[in-house]
Amino acid sequence: MASEAISIDKEVLIGDILMRQLRGQAPLINDPLLDEYLQDLGNRLVANAENVKFPFKFFLINSADINAFAFFGGHVGIHTGLIFSADNESELASVLAHEIAHVTQRHIARKIQAQQKASPLQLASLFGGLLLAIANPEAGIAAVSATNAASQQASINYTRSNEKEADRIGIDVLAQSGYDPDAAASFFGKLAEKYRLRSTPFAYLMTHPLPQSRIADARSRAASYNVRQVSERLSFHLAKARIIARYYGNPKDNITQFEFALDKKRYVFEQAAAYGLALSYLGAEQYSKAQEIIDRLREKDPENLFYIDTATDIALAEKRFDDAITMLKEEAKRAPRNRVITLNLANALLEKGDVEASILILKDYLLVNPNNMLALQLLSDAYAKSRQMLEMHQSKAEIYALVAAYPRAIDELHTAYNFANERPLEKQRIKARIDQFRSEIDRLKSL
């Protein structure tokens, strides 16, 4: 049992620590739209998985590498290159389902159990190597494998066993969630074909070995399910267009790319190609062209968050703050807790200069979502604009804590304390939070 090596509680604790460190080392994307899309997709798969011990957290890294990874406590990371390379949502879902299986089967904990006889130094190296493997697969694999030849071979064999189990469970989760079970084999085949033309393997293949037998096994397993036609989902293609327009290339080249796709009808959804073009026009500061496209898209799909978000950005770029705020307040009545609408509204109010209204929204949002980096950054900016120095330093402390920079967080709180003056209750809160951060430092050392 994996629980003999590491408890569920400790796995959650280590996962939280690694996630904080990862925020400080990797180019995570804090994009409410893409966050919501990825979390919704992941939750759909998790709902059909077994042995789920904790909530899953899906996040995006800005990297052209074709890669995905899972680690302690239900954290699953996806590189933008993976979404860019997937042709449909079933292919993307197949990778997420595979990573979910790694977590539910507790493969990392089982690896630790298999190495229980190793020295503490080797286990410490394994943790360090794990984090490296997340941020840089080549360096991470080297760190994890830096032992004697026999244990290297055992590690490889154990990885193959994990991959086979994750494939089996992942394909079942994929099928149970309404996706094409053959998507895993089709995506594996695509990676293998692309790898054949490269001198170095994709990042995904560094952590997920892909022998031909694995592709054949995936095809055979998928064949045991009823053949199904899975409808394409617009949201996947909108997310992919957003990644291309915002995180790939430059606005001028992206305009050319999306105009060509629309002219030659090389798209799955015309709306997604048009949306990508609108974002590219926005990036090139051609606001009227972007607005014309978004207006046309919203006529047919007025509640689509991708379009609402871009309409907001255009309005703010043109300093039409009231237009953006009016639109977002109407949307907030329909979806009061939606992260895209809430954070856009807070930002629009802040841009207009209605700082107190923005602060109220952000504080309310952070009560439910305390680890949202974007919300904390907006809140810190709002406090700075209104010269609320105590609160600004407190919010900065929380930002540092999210990246495990606890000494800097404590420094911010010491500065905040100096602004507390005749506010004894606030001084007590600051002292208590400093004690919590010091406990986190001790807890890091104990691992």
MIKE-336339 format. One line per field, with one value per residue (C-alpha): x, y, z. Coordinates in steps of 0.05 Angstrom, whole numbers, plus 5000, padded with zeros to 4 digits. Layout:
# MIKE-336339
c1 <- c(X, ...)
c2 <- c(Y, ...)
c3 <- c(Z, ...)
END
This chain:
# MIKE-336339
c1 <- c(5000, 5025, 4997, 5052, 5103, 5066, 4999, 4944, 4951, 5026, 5016, 4969, 5020, 5078, 5034, 5018, 5092, 5113, 5057, 5081, 5153, 5130, 5093, 5159, 5200, 5156, 5118, 5048, 4991, 4943, 4887, 4817, 4787, 4838, 4838, 4763, 4764, 4819, 4788, 4719, 4750, 4790, 4730, 4689, 4742, 4753, 4678, 4686, 4751, 4756, 4799, 4795, 4823, 4825, 4802, 4843, 4875, 4892, 4937, 4972, 5046, 5067, 5114, 5116, 5138, 5087, 5083, 5037, 5052, 5019, 5045, 5025, 4957, 4919, 4960, 4960, 4999, 4990, 5038, 5007, 5045, 5002, 4937, 4969, 4986, 4919, 4870, 4808, 4786, 4786, 4861, 4873, 4826, 4864, 4927, 4890, 4856, 4924, 4953, 4891, 4904, 4975, 4947, 4889, 4936, 4987, 5045, 5093, 5077, 5086, 5153, 5174, 5150, 5192, 5253, 5239, 5306, 5341, 5379, 5346, 5393, 5367, 5295, 5311, 5342, 5278, 5236, 5284, 5286, 5210, 5206, 5260, 5223, 5161, 5197, 5251, 5240, 5312, 5343, 5291, 5299, 5375, 5366, 5317, 5361, 5427, 5436, 5470, 5456, 5412, 5366, 5363, 5337, 5287, 5263, 5253, 5215, 5171, 5156, 5134, 5088, 5059, 5049, 5013, 4966, 4954, 4938, 4888, 4853, 4858, 4826, 4768, 4759, 4762, 4707, 4663, 4667, 4639, 4703, 4732, 4771, 4814, 4840, 4897, 4924, 4916, 4953, 5007, 5015, 5020, 5075, 5113, 5110, 5134, 5188, 5214, 5232, 5267, 5338, 5314, 5250, 5190, 5188, 5127, 5166, 5221, 5172, 5125, 5163, 5126, 5145, 5105, 5074, 5042, 5007, 4983, 4957, 4920, 4887, 4867, 4838, 4799, 4769, 4735, 4689, 4630, 4648, 4623, 4621, 4642, 4620, 4673, 4667, 4673, 4705, 4767, 4778, 4767, 4818, 4867, 4856, 4867, 4933, 4957, 4936, 4961, 5020, 5048, 5079, 5064, 5000, 5019, 5036, 4975, 4929, 4957, 4948, 4875, 4856, 4884, 4846, 4781, 4793, 4810, 4758, 4813, 4779, 4733, 4692, 4690, 4675, 4741, 4782, 4744, 4756, 4831, 4831, 4795, 4847, 4903, 4872, 4868, 4942, 4958, 4916, 4867, 4809, 4753, 4767, 4769, 4704, 4668, 4685, 4667, 4601, 4584, 4602, 4563, 4500, 4495, 4526, 4519, 4537, 4601, 4656, 4711, 4675, 4655, 4728, 4753, 4697, 4720, 4793, 4774, 4732, 4787, 4839, 4795, 4782, 4707, 4706, 4631, 4614, 4657, 4630, 4557, 4565, 4601, 4551, 4495, 4534, 4548, 4473, 4471, 4535, 4553, 4610, 4642, 4717, 4722, 4666, 4686, 4760, 4744, 4696, 4746, 4799, 4751, 4732, 4805, 4822, 4766, 4791, 4733, 4783, 4739, 4687, 4744, 4772, 4704, 4696, 4767, 4763, 4697, 4727, 4790, 4748, 4729, 4792, 4849, 4904, 4885, 4948, 4914, 4863, 4918, 4958, 4897, 4882, 4954, 4950, 4883, 4912, 4973, 4928, 4888, 4951, 4927, 4998, 4984, 4936, 4982, 5040, 4994, 4970, 5042, 5059, 5005, 5033, 5102, 5072, 5039, 5109, 5138, 5181, 5163, 5222, 5201, 5129, 5151, 5189, 5126, 5087, 5139, 5131, 5056, 5062, 5096, 5034, 4986, 4994, 4935, 4902, 4917, 4873, 4909, 4976, 4953, 4932, 4999, 5037, 4995, 5007, 5082, 5080, 5043, 5095, 5151, 5116, 5113, 5189, 5199, 5152, 5192, 5255, 5223, 5207)
c2 <- c(5000, 5070, 5094, 5056, 5103, 5169, 5189, 5225, 5285, 5289, 5280, 5340, 5380, 5364, 5379, 5448, 5463, 5440, 5481, 5543, 5531, 5519, 5586, 5619, 5580, 5565, 5612, 5597, 5631, 5669, 5674, 5666, 5643, 5588, 5570, 5560, 5521, 5474, 5464, 5449, 5398, 5366, 5363, 5328, 5273, 5270, 5259, 5192, 5171, 5124, 5131, 5208, 5229, 5305, 5361, 5366, 5431, 5440, 5496, 5520, 5534, 5580, 5533, 5509, 5440, 5384, 5364, 5349, 5325, 5308, 5310, 5304, 5327, 5327, 5379, 5371, 5418, 5427, 5463, 5508, 5468, 5408, 5445, 5475, 5405, 5372, 5370, 5362, 5361, 5285, 5285, 5337, 5300, 5235, 5266, 5296, 5229, 5195, 5246, 5239, 5164, 5176, 5216, 5170, 5109, 5148, 5130, 5179, 5153, 5082, 5101, 5125, 5061, 5021, 5061, 5059, 5026, 5084, 5133, 5199, 5235, 5194, 5209, 5283, 5279, 5246, 5304, 5354, 5315, 5314, 5389, 5395, 5345, 5389, 5452, 5420, 5347, 5334, 5361, 5328, 5259, 5265, 5283, 5227, 5176, 5197, 5131, 5065, 5025, 4973, 5024, 5062, 4999, 4987, 5058, 5051, 4986, 5016, 5075, 5029, 4994, 5061, 5083, 5019, 5026, 5100, 5084, 5030, 5073, 5137, 5107, 5081, 5150, 5181, 5136, 5142, 5218, 5217, 5226, 5184, 5128, 5122, 5193, 5167, 5122, 5176, 5227, 5177, 5161, 5235, 5245, 5183, 5208, 5277, 5248, 5206, 5271, 5303, 5295, 5303, 5276, 5319, 5338, 5293, 5233, 5246, 5231, 5185, 5131, 5114, 5046, 5022, 4968, 5023, 5053, 4984, 4969, 5036, 5021, 4951, 4977, 5032, 4979, 4946, 5006, 5021, 5063, 5134, 5199, 5254, 5324, 5378, 5430, 5503, 5519, 5477, 5513, 5581, 5563, 5541, 5605, 5646, 5610, 5623, 5696, 5714, 5669, 5650, 5693, 5767, 5805, 5819, 5746, 5722, 5768, 5738, 5667, 5676, 5716, 5659, 5607, 5645, 5659, 5586, 5559, 5521, 5515, 5470, 5528, 5594, 5629, 5605, 5631, 5697, 5702, 5690, 5745, 5793, 5779, 5790, 5857, 5876, 5858, 5902, 5959, 5957, 5964, 5980, 5917, 5875, 5906, 5893, 5818, 5812, 5848, 5799, 5739, 5764, 5774, 5698, 5679, 5737, 5698, 5668, 5686, 5687, 5742, 5780, 5780, 5808, 5860, 5883, 5888, 5929, 5977, 5986, 5997, 6052, 6078, 6065, 6044, 6054, 6010, 5953, 5960, 5963, 5901, 5862, 5881, 5854, 5790, 5786, 5782, 5719, 5688, 5723, 5677, 5668, 5681, 5711, 5762, 5777, 5790, 5829, 5873, 5885, 5904, 5950, 5986, 5993, 6021, 6072, 6093, 6065, 6032, 6017, 5981, 5940, 5923, 5899, 5852, 5824, 5813, 5776, 5733, 5717, 5691, 5633, 5631, 5651, 5624, 5663, 5699, 5747, 5769, 5782, 5822, 5864, 5875, 5897, 5946, 5973, 5985, 6019, 6065, 6085, 6092, 6039, 6020, 5970, 5930, 5935, 5903, 5850, 5831, 5830, 5783, 5735, 5738, 5720, 5663, 5635, 5625, 5598, 5660, 5661, 5704, 5759, 5751, 5761, 5823, 5852, 5838, 5873, 5933, 5928, 5926, 5994, 6023, 5993, 6051, 6051, 5988, 5935, 5882, 5889, 5884, 5819, 5792, 5810, 5776, 5714, 5711, 5720, 5660, 5620, 5636, 5616, 5550, 5540, 5551, 5499, 5451, 5459, 5441, 5380, 5350)
c3 <- c(5000, 4982, 5049, 5084, 5053, 5057, 5085, 5045, 5091, 5079, 5005, 5004, 5046, 4999, 4939, 4967, 4980, 4911, 4879, 4916, 4893, 4823, 4821, 4835, 4784, 4724, 4676, 4701, 4663, 4707, 4656, 4686, 4620, 4608, 4681, 4680, 4615, 4640, 4709, 4679, 4631, 4687, 4734, 4681, 4680, 4755, 4764, 4729, 4764, 4824, 4887, 4886, 4953, 4945, 4899, 4835, 4813, 4739, 4716, 4653, 4639, 4583, 4546, 4474, 4499, 4489, 4561, 4620, 4691, 4756, 4827, 4899, 4923, 4857, 4820, 4744, 4699, 4624, 4578, 4525, 4473, 4488, 4474, 4412, 4386, 4402, 4344, 4388, 4460, 4464, 4451, 4505, 4552, 4540, 4569, 4628, 4642, 4641, 4691, 4735, 4737, 4761, 4819, 4838, 4836, 4879, 4834, 4866, 4935, 4910, 4881, 4949, 4980, 4930, 4953, 5028, 5040, 5007, 5051, 5071, 5024, 4965, 4984, 4989, 4920, 4895, 4919, 4889, 4824, 4822, 4824, 4771, 4728, 4731, 4710, 4665, 4647, 4623, 4687, 4730, 4701, 4710, 4783, 4797, 4762, 4794, 4832, 4818, 4754, 4788, 4820, 4754, 4720, 4776, 4769, 4694, 4702, 4755, 4710, 4654, 4702, 4723, 4652, 4633, 4693, 4679, 4606, 4625, 4678, 4637, 4575, 4618, 4650, 4581, 4555, 4617, 4610, 4540, 4500, 4444, 4478, 4415, 4425, 4470, 4416, 4362, 4404, 4422, 4348, 4331, 4383, 4359, 4287, 4306, 4350, 4292, 4256, 4316, 4343, 4415, 4447, 4467, 4541, 4550, 4525, 4575, 4631, 4593, 4553, 4489, 4459, 4399, 4443, 4485, 4425, 4403, 4474, 4475, 4408, 4431, 4496, 4460, 4413, 4473, 4480, 4435, 4375, 4386, 4348, 4395, 4376, 4373, 4429, 4412, 4479, 4463, 4397, 4430, 4483, 4429, 4389, 4452, 4466, 4395, 4394, 4464, 4476, 4408, 4354, 4347, 4331, 4258, 4242, 4281, 4241, 4177, 4204, 4225, 4163, 4120, 4160, 4152, 4078, 4062, 4112, 4149, 4216, 4255, 4281, 4243, 4309, 4339, 4280, 4282, 4357, 4346, 4294, 4342, 4396, 4346, 4324, 4398, 4407, 4347, 4377, 4319, 4367, 4318, 4277, 4340, 4365, 4300, 4303, 4377, 4367, 4311, 4354, 4414, 4373, 4366, 4433, 4482, 4545, 4518, 4568, 4515, 4478, 4541, 4565, 4499, 4495, 4564, 4542, 4481, 4523, 4574, 4520, 4492, 4563, 4557, 4630, 4641, 4581, 4608, 4679, 4657, 4614, 4669, 4723, 4680, 4670, 4745, 4758, 4716, 4743, 4809, 4828, 4760, 4763, 4693, 4704, 4776, 4762, 4699, 4738, 4794, 4743, 4704, 4768, 4787, 4718, 4724, 4793, 4834, 4880, 4940, 4897, 4867, 4935, 4961, 4902, 4908, 4983, 4974, 4918, 4959, 5017, 4972, 4929, 4975, 4930, 4868, 4847, 4799, 4851, 4902, 4852, 4834, 4908, 4921, 4863, 4889, 4959, 4929, 4888, 4949, 4992, 5042, 5059, 5115, 5071, 5010, 5048, 5077, 5007, 4982, 5038, 5015, 4943, 4969, 5009, 4946, 4917, 4983, 4993, 5067, 5091, 5042, 5064, 5136, 5116, 5084, 5147, 5190, 5145, 5150, 5226, 5224, 5190, 5241, 5290, 5338, 5311, 5364, 5332, 5266, 5301, 5333, 5265, 5234, 5291, 5284, 5209, 5219, 5266, 5213, 5161, 5209, 5220, 5145, 5142, 5197, 5161, 5097, 5134, 5166, 5098)
END
